[in-house]
Amino acid sequence: MIDILELTIWGREYSLPVIYDSLSDGVISDSQIKAVENFKKHLEWIDSSKSVVEEYCKEDVMDDDENEKKDNIFSYIKPERLYVKRESELPRVALMCRYRYDPEHGLAIVYSQDGKVTVGIQDIII
């Protein structure tokens, strides 16, 4: 099951697919569906995560002499999809992004059900 969510991410509009981590039978758990519903109720988490993402990326961005738009987060991050981890309790929702400074691993911005944000390579959630 793939849904599309219309989101405003740091001032830009996106239509992002929602990918669910599922068993081989493709079944999506009720807790995963609830996680997406909770995320949709708290879209302000996206805006509040921007400073956490910028702090995580700061060293890479500052070391890049070719990036002339250092103050534009979209010069190094491109949101691509939402990913909902299959977890028994309170699944997390991750905004998966292309990341200029680690194209192999990308960047994940992981939102817990309580609004806590974790940023790292996509391996932290997959």
C-alpha positions in Angstrom: 0.0 0.0 0.0 1.4 3.3 -1.0 -0.3 6.6 -0.1 0.6 10.0 -1.2 0.8 12.8 1.3 0.7 16.5 0.3 3.2 18.2 2.7 4.8 21.6 3.1 8.4 21.0 4.1 10.3 24.0 5.2 8.2 26.3 2.9 8.0 24.1 -0.2 5.2 21.9 -1.4 5.7 18.2 -1.9 3.6 15.1 -2.9 5.5 12.3 -1.2 4.7 8.6 -1.3 4.3 6.8 2.0 6.2 3.5 2.0 5.3 1.0 4.7 7.9 -1.5 6.1 5.8 -4.7 5.8 6.1 -8.4 6.0 6.5 -10.5 2.9 2.7 -10.7 2.7 2.5 -6.9 2.4 0.3 -6.5 5.4 0.5 -3.1 7.1 -0.1 -3.1 10.8 -2.7 -1.0 12.6 0.0 0.7 14.5 1.7 1.8 11.3 -1.6 3.3 10.1 -2.0 5.1 13.4 1.6 6.4 13.2 0.8 8.1 9.9 -2.4 9.5 11.3 -0.5 10.9 14.3 2.2 12.3 12.0 -0.5 14.1 9.9 -1.9 15.6 13.1 1.5 17.0 14.0 2.9 18.4 10.8 4.4 21.2 12.8 7.1 18.6 13.7 8.5 19.1 10.2 9.1 22.8 10.7 10.6 22.3 14.1 12.9 19.7 12.8 14.6 22.1 10.4 17.1 23.4 13.0 18.0 19.9 14.0 18.7 18.9 10.4 20.7 22.0 9.8 22.8 21.3 12.9 23.4 17.7 11.8 24.5 18.9 8.3 26.4 22.0 9.4 29.9 20.7 9.2 29.4 19.1 5.7 27.8 22.3 4.4 30.4 24.6 5.8 33.3 22.5 4.4 31.7 22.6 0.9 33.4 25.4 -1.0 31.2 24.7 -4.1 27.9 25.2 -2.3 27.2 28.9 -2.7 23.7 28.6 -1.2 24.7 27.3 2.3 21.7 29.0 3.9 19.3 27.2 1.6 18.6 23.7 3.1 17.4 22.5 -0.3 20.8 23.0 -1.8 21.9 19.8 0.0 18.7 18.0 1.0 15.8 16.8 -1.2 12.8 15.1 0.4 11.8 12.0 -1.5 9.4 9.8 0.5 8.0 9.0 3.9 8.9 5.6 5.4 6.9 3.9 8.2 8.9 1.4 10.2 7.2 -1.8 11.2 7.6 -1.8 15.0 5.4 -3.5 17.6 4.9 -0.3 19.7 4.6 3.2 18.4 6.1 3.0 14.9 8.2 5.9 13.8 7.7 7.9 10.6 10.8 9.0 8.7 11.2 11.7 6.0 13.7 10.1 3.7 15.8 12.5 1.7 18.6 12.6 -0.9 21.6 14.1 0.7 24.3 15.9 -1.3 27.1 14.9 1.1 26.2 11.2 1.3 24.4 10.1 -1.8 24.8 6.4 -1.0 23.1 6.5 2.4 20.9 9.5 2.1 19.4 11.2 5.1 16.6 10.2 7.4 14.7 12.6 9.6 12.9 10.3 12.1 9.8 11.4 14.0 8.8 9.4 17.1 5.2 9.4 18.3 6.1 11.9 21.0 7.6 14.4 18.5 11.2 13.5 19.2 13.4 14.0 16.1 16.5 12.0 15.2 18.6 12.7 12.1 21.1 10.4 10.5 21.8 8.3 7.5 18.9 6.3 6.3 20.3 3.1 8.0 19.1 4.5 11.4 15.5 3.5 10.4 15.7 0.9 7.7 
